[in-house]
Amino acid sequence: MANTEILGENEMVKIKVGDRVRIKDRANWPTPPGYRLANAEGRVVKWLEYEEVMEEFPEFILVEIEDAEGESKVYIGNRMFFQEESLEKI
């Protein structure tokens, strides 16, 4: 998978490996504490060398968290999967 390969399309915004993204808030998340990863930022990273393994799950994008606030700071440096609609390109 090249750095320019498109991983998903969200309202005409193409998310690619290497792009910086922000995790959207989830209105239906129980409060407190609320959705801890809301507004955290990270970079889209490649998960596997063998794309065919994930062909059945194209709507999931792996993000390495680089910046977060409050209780979510403990996730900085971790890699997590998010559905495409949970991300916005920044």
C-alpha angles and dihedrals in degrees: 000000000000122000089252096054112121114238100182144345121233114182093324093316111120116212115208137177106280096029120129114235139183121220111236123231117254112228093197094054114119116255134245108064093018125197102326095196095055110130094005111142132216148146127267108244136189115257106190139012089223108067094184089073090066099036090109092054106048093144092069119086125190114228128186107214110232104165131024140153135229118345092357092068088091088070095059108123094021123118118226137174120240132179112251093245090058092064136072123194114240 
